[in-house]
Amino acid sequence: MLRRTMLFMPGNNPGMLQTSHVFGADSVIFDLEDAVSLTEKDSARILIREALKNNDYTGTEVVIRINPLSTPYALEDIEMMGKMKPDAILLPKACVEDMEFLDKALTRIEEEGKFPKNSIKIHALVETTIGVETVSEIIQASSRCISVLLGGEDLAVDLGVKRTYDSEELFYARTKIINACKAFKVDAIDTPFTDTNDEEGLRMDTAKAKRLGFSGKLSINPRQIDSIHDVFAPTKQEIRHAERVLEAKEVADKDGLGVFSLDGKMIDLPIINRAINTLNVAKLVGLLD
């Protein structure tokens, strides 16, 4: 599935839980961590449980962000939320040991609930320096891991630096996470753009994430979704070029050519695969029949 946008929704807001799937995000993340005060953790779990029971989220990936395993809230988060069989759990402050613990806990919950094995996936939220340095090991710690999300704000704190407008301080983390995700065939999701009133900045930051290789971006406000989707969608020019590459490939195949030229540029297998991927994405987002 596409994960261009993953929208955070506070777990203690009943109205937002009920309507979260109508905003068009590819995934919604019901948050039990940062958005919920310490005194509302229990009630937020109950609200999310009832929302999952009573609302139809078909077509939207439902993810629950639990509290870090270092807190006294995480075990109850895992027990109650796991039994509701969400699409995935988002693990904050992800590290190898916590990934292994969560994997085992979900395996037990699936067995007790007679759920299909590995039906509850894990998104790993990497937001510490040790998480960045061990991201490959984090991915390999559980076969349930389907993506790595970058938490830029917490990472900047761990680095001891201020967040900047162009996120220069995150360049190393971004590229390291992307490379690991590509190597192990999981999605790489970029950190949110936190100024919800700056659409131009959002588009610039999203375009940078796309150029680096991210497959999607976290969102903290429904207003950000359309802009992020626009940036991640192939342009008309990209779609037409991809079509021409495949048209030229058909001719080259008939002539027995593995490498050929288009508009004076060499076309080989990597460029052909990129064209195929561009057209597949265009179809998924409704730009092609």
C-alpha positions as CSV (number, residue, x, y, z in Angstrom):
1,M,0.0,0.0,0.0
2,L,1.0,3.7,-0.4
3,R,2.0,5.5,2.8
4,R,2.3,9.0,1.5
5,T,0.7,10.4,4.6
6,M,0.4,9.1,8.1
7,L,-1.9,11.4,10.1
8,F,-1.5,11.7,13.9
9,M,-4.8,11.9,15.8
10,P,-5.0,12.4,19.6
11,G,-6.3,9.4,21.4
12,N,-8.3,11.4,23.9
13,N,-10.4,13.3,21.4
14,P,-13.6,11.3,20.5
15,G,-14.6,13.5,17.6
16,M,-11.3,13.3,15.9
17,L,-11.2,9.5,16.4
18,Q,-14.6,9.2,14.7
19,T,-13.8,11.4,11.7
20,S,-10.0,10.7,11.2
21,H,-10.5,8.4,8.3
22,V,-12.5,11.0,6.2
23,F,-9.5,13.3,5.7
24,G,-7.9,11.1,3.0
25,A,-4.7,10.1,4.8
26,D,-3.3,6.8,3.8
27,S,-2.8,5.9,7.4
28,V,-4.1,7.3,10.7
29,I,-2.1,7.1,13.9
30,F,-4.2,7.1,17.1
31,D,-1.8,8.6,19.6
32,L,-1.5,7.4,23.2
33,E,1.8,9.1,23.8
34,D,2.6,12.8,23.3
35,A,-0.9,14.0,22.6
36,V,-2.3,12.5,25.8
37,S,-1.6,13.8,29.3
38,L,-0.5,11.4,32.0
39,T,-3.9,11.7,33.7
40,E,-5.8,10.7,30.5
41,K,-3.9,7.6,29.4
42,D,-6.5,5.1,30.7
43,S,-9.5,7.0,29.2
44,A,-7.6,7.4,25.9
45,R,-7.2,3.7,25.6
46,I,-10.9,3.2,26.2
47,L,-11.8,5.9,23.6
48,I,-9.6,4.3,21.0
49,R,-11.0,0.8,21.8
50,E,-14.6,2.0,21.3
51,A,-13.7,3.9,18.2
52,L,-12.2,0.7,16.7
53,K,-15.3,-1.2,17.7
54,N,-17.8,1.3,16.3
55,N,-16.3,2.9,13.2
56,D,-15.4,1.5,9.8
57,Y,-11.9,2.5,8.8
58,T,-11.8,0.4,5.6
59,G,-9.4,1.9,3.1
60,T,-7.3,3.6,5.8
61,E,-4.4,1.9,7.7
62,V,-5.1,2.1,11.4
63,V,-2.0,2.5,13.6
64,I,-1.8,2.9,17.4
65,R,1.2,4.8,18.9
66,I,1.8,3.3,22.3
67,N,3.8,4.8,25.0
68,P,7.5,4.0,25.2
69,L,8.3,0.7,26.9
70,S,10.3,2.6,29.5
71,T,7.1,4.1,30.9
72,P,4.5,2.4,33.1
73,Y,1.8,2.8,30.5
74,A,3.2,0.7,27.6
75,L,2.2,-2.8,28.8
76,E,-1.5,-1.9,29.2
77,D,-1.3,-0.1,25.8
78,I,0.0,-3.3,24.1
79,E,-2.6,-5.5,25.8
80,M,-5.7,-3.5,25.2
81,M,-4.8,-2.2,21.7
82,G,-3.4,-5.5,20.5
83,K,-6.6,-7.3,21.3
84,M,-8.4,-4.8,19.0
85,K,-6.3,-6.1,16.1
86,P,-5.2,-2.8,14.6
87,D,-3.3,-2.9,11.4
88,A,-0.1,-1.9,13.2
89,I,1.5,-0.6,16.4
90,L,3.8,2.4,16.3
91,L,6.7,1.9,18.7
92,P,8.3,5.2,19.9
93,K,11.9,5.5,20.8
94,A,12.5,2.3,18.8
95,C,15.4,0.1,19.7
96,V,16.3,-3.5,19.1
97,E,15.3,-4.8,22.5
98,D,11.9,-3.0,22.5
99,M,11.2,-4.3,19.0
100,E,11.9,-7.9,20.1
101,F,9.7,-7.4,23.2
102,L,6.8,-6.0,21.2
103,D,7.1,-8.7,18.6
104,K,6.8,-11.4,21.3
105,A,3.9,-9.7,23.0
106,L,2.0,-9.4,19.7
107,T,2.7,-13.0,18.9
108,R,1.1,-14.1,22.2
109,I,-1.9,-11.8,21.7
110,E,-2.5,-13.2,18.2
111,E,-2.3,-16.7,19.5
112,E,-4.7,-16.0,22.4
113,G,-7.1,-14.2,20.1
114,K,-6.7,-16.7,17.3
115,F,-5.7,-13.9,14.9
116,P,-3.6,-14.7,11.8
117,K,0.1,-14.9,12.6
118,N,2.0,-11.6,12.0
119,S,-1.3,-9.9,11.2
120,I,-0.4,-6.9,13.5
121,K,2.5,-5.1,12.0
122,I,5.0,-2.7,13.6
123,H,6.1,0.8,12.5
124,A,9.4,1.7,14.2
125,L,9.7,5.4,15.2
126,V,13.4,6.2,15.3
127,E,13.9,9.4,17.3
128,T,17.2,8.9,19.2
129,T,20.8,8.9,18.2
130,I,21.2,5.2,19.1
131,G,18.1,4.5,17.1
132,V,19.6,6.1,14.0
133,E,22.9,4.3,14.4
134,T,21.1,0.9,14.8
135,V,18.3,1.3,12.4
136,S,19.2,-1.7,10.3
137,E,19.2,-3.9,13.4
138,I,15.9,-2.4,14.5
139,I,14.3,-3.4,11.1
140,Q,15.7,-6.9,11.4
141,A,14.6,-7.4,15.0
142,S,11.0,-8.2,13.9
143,S,9.5,-9.6,10.7
144,R,6.5,-7.4,11.5
145,C,8.4,-4.2,10.8
146,I,7.0,-2.6,7.7
147,S,8.4,0.9,8.0
148,V,10.7,3.3,9.9
149,L,9.4,6.7,10.8
150,L,11.8,9.6,11.6
151,G,11.0,11.6,14.7
152,G,12.9,14.8,14.1
153,E,12.0,16.8,17.1
154,D,13.1,14.2,19.7
155,L,16.2,13.4,17.7
156,A,17.2,17.1,17.7
157,V,16.9,17.1,21.5
158,D,19.1,14.0,21.7
159,L,21.6,15.6,19.4
160,G,21.6,18.8,21.5
161,V,20.7,21.0,18.5
162,K,17.9,23.3,17.5
163,R,15.6,22.4,14.7
164,T,16.1,24.6,11.7
165,Y,13.9,25.6,8.8
166,D,15.8,23.5,6.2
167,S,16.3,20.6,8.7
168,E,20.0,20.5,7.8
169,E,20.6,18.8,11.2
170,L,18.6,15.8,10.1
171,F,20.4,15.1,6.9
172,Y,22.5,12.3,8.2
173,A,19.6,10.6,10.0
174,R,17.4,11.0,7.0
175,T,19.9,9.4,4.6
176,K,20.9,6.6,7.0
177,I,17.2,5.7,7.6
178,I,16.4,5.8,3.9
179,N,19.3,3.5,3.0
180,A,18.4,1.0,5.6
181,C,14.8,0.9,4.6
182,K,15.6,0.5,0.9
183,A,18.1,-2.3,1.8
184,F,15.4,-4.2,3.8
185,K,12.4,-3.3,1.6
186,V,10.4,-1.4,4.1
187,D,8.9,2.1,3.9
188,A,10.8,5.2,5.0
189,I,8.5,7.9,6.4
190,D,9.8,11.4,7.0
191,T,9.4,13.5,10.1
192,P,6.4,16.0,10.3
193,F,6.7,19.6,9.2
194,T,5.5,21.3,12.3
195,D,4.4,24.7,11.1
196,T,0.8,23.9,10.0
197,N,0.3,27.5,8.6
198,D,3.3,27.4,6.3
199,E,2.1,25.5,3.2
200,E,5.1,26.6,1.0
201,G,7.5,25.3,3.7
202,L,5.6,22.0,3.9
203,R,5.8,21.5,0.1
204,M,9.5,22.4,0.1
205,D,10.3,20.0,3.0
206,T,8.2,17.2,1.4
207,A,9.9,17.7,-1.9
208,K,13.3,17.4,-0.2
209,A,12.1,14.2,1.5
210,K,10.9,12.7,-1.8
211,R,14.2,13.6,-3.5
212,L,16.1,11.8,-0.8
213,G,14.0,8.7,-1.2
214,F,11.3,8.8,1.5
215,S,8.1,7.1,0.5
216,G,5.9,9.3,2.7
217,K,5.6,11.9,5.4
218,L,4.1,12.2,8.9
219,S,1.3,14.7,9.2
220,I,0.1,16.5,12.3
221,N,-2.9,18.3,10.8
222,P,-5.4,17.3,8.2
223,R,-4.7,20.5,6.2
224,Q,-1.3,19.1,5.3
225,I,-2.6,16.0,3.6
226,D,-3.4,17.3,0.1
227,S,-0.1,19.2,-0.2
228,I,1.9,16.1,0.7
229,H,-0.1,13.9,-1.7
230,D,0.5,16.5,-4.5
231,V,4.2,16.4,-4.0
232,F,4.5,12.6,-3.8
233,A,2.3,12.1,-6.9
234,P,4.1,11.8,-10.2
235,T,3.8,14.9,-12.4
236,K,2.3,14.8,-15.9
237,Q,5.8,15.1,-17.4
238,E,7.1,12.2,-15.3
239,I,4.2,10.0,-16.3
240,R,4.6,10.8,-20.0
241,H,8.3,10.2,-19.9
242,A,7.7,6.9,-18.2
243,E,5.2,5.9,-20.9
244,R,7.7,6.9,-23.6
245,V,10.4,4.8,-21.9
246,L,8.2,1.7,-21.9
247,E,7.1,2.4,-25.5
248,A,10.7,2.6,-26.6
249,K,11.5,-0.5,-24.7
250,E,9.0,-2.5,-26.7
251,V,10.7,-1.4,-29.9
252,A,14.1,-2.2,-28.5
253,D,12.9,-5.6,-27.4
254,K,11.8,-6.4,-30.9
255,D,15.3,-5.4,-32.2
256,G,17.0,-7.5,-29.5
257,L,18.5,-4.5,-27.7
258,G,19.0,-4.6,-23.9
259,V,20.1,-0.9,-23.9
260,F,18.7,1.8,-26.1
261,S,18.6,5.6,-26.4
262,L,15.7,8.0,-25.9
263,D,16.1,11.7,-26.5
264,G,19.8,11.2,-26.7
265,K,20.0,9.5,-23.3
266,M,20.9,5.9,-22.6
267,I,18.0,3.8,-21.2
268,D,18.9,0.7,-19.2
269,L,17.2,-1.6,-16.6
270,P,17.3,0.8,-13.6
271,I,15.6,3.6,-15.7
272,I,13.1,1.1,-17.0
273,N,12.3,-0.1,-13.5
274,R,11.9,3.6,-12.4
275,A,9.4,4.1,-15.2
276,I,7.4,1.1,-14.2
277,N,7.3,2.3,-10.6
278,T,6.2,5.8,-11.7
279,L,3.3,4.4,-13.7
280,N,2.3,2.0,-10.8
281,V,2.2,4.9,-8.4
282,A,0.2,7.0,-10.9
283,K,-2.4,4.2,-11.1
284,L,-2.6,3.8,-7.4
285,V,-3.3,7.6,-6.9
286,G,-5.8,7.7,-9.7
287,L,-3.8,9.6,-12.3
288,L,-3.9,6.7,-14.8
289,D,-6.7,4.2,-15.6
